[in-house]
Amino acid sequence: MMSIIITGGCSCGAVRYEATAAPLVMLKCHCRDCQRVTGGPYVPAVVFPYPAFRITRGAVQHHTTEGVRGPNLRGFCAQCGSRLTGAENPERGIIGVVASSLDDPSLFKPTIEIWTADAQPWDHLEPTTQKFPQHLAM
């Protein structure tokens, strides 16, 4: 059986992480909160089982924003500011990783887009993804 190890980290290399399980889902989140924290139209997120994710070097700093489903814990590198994680929730058993922080971001193949009700008119949605006007129950 082949083991899965997906790695990534911040822009300056101070923080490194790995996931040892296949992603649960890959999605684009278009909510206003994600738009504000990225400065872009959406967050490209790879969602892993929380127990399969670990920081292998450095420490992630956190900032919490208030979302519709409660607090949204977002992780970033304190040295370079690179955004790394979001939707960290041990109780729900998931953690979202920003796809651009993966060592191989070409692994990102979204199948779902959430909060499309907040999508900007200048952001063209993928024709092949499943769309949800709000959140996805996970």
C-alpha positions in Angstrom: 0.0 0.0 0.0 1.4 3.4 -1.0 1.6 6.0 1.8 0.4 9.5 1.1 2.5 12.4 2.2 1.5 15.9 1.0 3.9 18.7 2.1 4.0 22.4 2.0 5.0 25.5 3.9 5.3 29.3 3.9 7.1 31.5 1.5 10.2 32.1 3.7 10.5 28.4 4.8 10.2 29.0 8.5 7.0 26.9 8.7 6.6 23.4 7.1 3.8 21.0 7.3 2.7 17.6 6.1 -0.5 15.7 5.6 -0.5 11.9 5.7 -4.0 11.3 4.3 -5.8 12.0 1.1 -7.7 15.3 1.0 -11.4 15.0 2.0 -12.3 17.7 -0.6 -10.7 20.4 -2.7 -12.8 23.6 -3.0 -12.9 27.3 -3.7 -14.5 29.4 -1.0 -16.0 32.7 -2.2 -17.3 34.0 1.1 -16.6 37.7 1.9 -14.4 36.7 4.8 -12.1 34.6 2.6 -12.1 37.4 0.0 -10.9 39.9 2.6 -8.2 37.8 4.1 -6.7 36.8 0.7 -7.3 40.0 -1.2 -8.6 37.8 -4.0 -11.9 36.4 -5.2 -11.7 33.1 -3.2 -9.5 30.8 -1.1 -8.4 27.7 -2.9 -8.6 25.1 0.0 -7.5 21.5 0.4 -9.4 20.0 3.3 -7.6 17.2 5.3 -8.6 15.1 8.3 -7.3 17.0 11.3 -5.4 14.1 12.8 -3.5 13.6 9.5 -2.1 17.1 9.5 1.0 18.3 11.4 3.4 21.1 11.5 6.9 19.7 10.9 9.0 22.9 11.4 8.3 26.3 13.0 5.1 27.5 14.5 1.9 28.8 13.0 0.4 32.0 14.4 -3.4 32.2 14.3 -6.0 34.8 13.7 -9.7 34.2 14.3 -12.4 35.7 12.2 -16.1 35.3 12.9 -17.9 33.3 10.2 -21.5 32.2 9.8 -20.7 28.8 11.4 -18.8 30.3 14.2 -15.1 31.3 14.7 -12.8 30.6 11.8 -9.2 29.9 12.9 -6.7 30.8 10.3 -3.0 30.0 10.4 -0.1 32.0 9.0 3.7 32.4 9.3 4.6 35.1 11.7 7.8 35.8 9.9 6.6 36.3 6.3 2.8 36.5 6.7 2.1 33.6 4.3 -1.4 32.3 4.8 -1.3 28.5 5.4 -4.5 27.2 7.0 -8.1 27.9 7.6 -11.2 26.3 9.0 -9.0 24.6 11.7 -11.5 22.7 13.8 -10.4 19.7 15.8 -14.0 19.2 17.0 -15.2 18.8 13.4 -12.0 16.8 12.6 -10.9 19.0 9.6 -8.3 21.5 8.6 -8.2 23.5 5.4 -4.8 24.2 3.8 -4.4 27.0 1.3 -3.6 25.3 -2.0 -0.9 27.9 -2.9 1.1 26.8 0.1 1.5 23.2 -1.1 4.9 22.2 -2.4 3.1 21.0 -5.5 0.1 23.3 -6.0 -0.8 21.5 -9.2 -2.4 18.9 -6.9 -5.2 21.3 -6.4 -8.2 20.1 -8.4 -11.4 21.7 -7.0 -14.6 19.9 -7.4 -16.8 22.2 -5.3 -17.3 26.0 -4.9 -18.9 27.3 -1.8 -20.4 30.7 -0.9 -21.0 31.3 -4.6 -23.7 33.8 -3.5 -20.8 36.0 -2.5 -18.8 35.4 -5.7 -17.7 38.6 -7.4 -19.2 39.3 -10.9 -15.7 39.6 -12.3 -14.7 36.1 -11.0 -15.7 33.4 -13.5 -16.8 30.2 -11.8 -15.5 26.9 -13.1 -18.2 25.3 -15.2 -17.4 21.8 -14.0 -17.6 22.3 -10.3 -20.5 21.7 -8.0 -21.8 25.0 -6.6 -23.2 25.8 -3.2 -24.7 29.3 -2.5 -23.5 29.1 1.1 -21.4 26.7 3.2 -20.9 22.9 2.8 -21.8 20.8 5.8 -18.6 19.0 6.8 
